Amino acid sequence: MATPDTQNRPPRLWRWGLLIAVMAVVLGAWWLAVDRFATRIGLDARDTMRELPRNEDTRRPID
């Protein structure tokens, strides 16, 4: 006794493909956010570093 194929569900492969596509978009957005955050930290760190020591940093303290 066979059951009729009356279910209107999309095929399993199509659902897995859709799930993989959604996960790829989510991971791509996460990667861009992390990259932007790391770039901002890197630029802030570069801007706060001095190239040459200031005059006060090179003088010996007076005893």
Beta strands, then each sheet from edge to edge (+ up, - down):
end
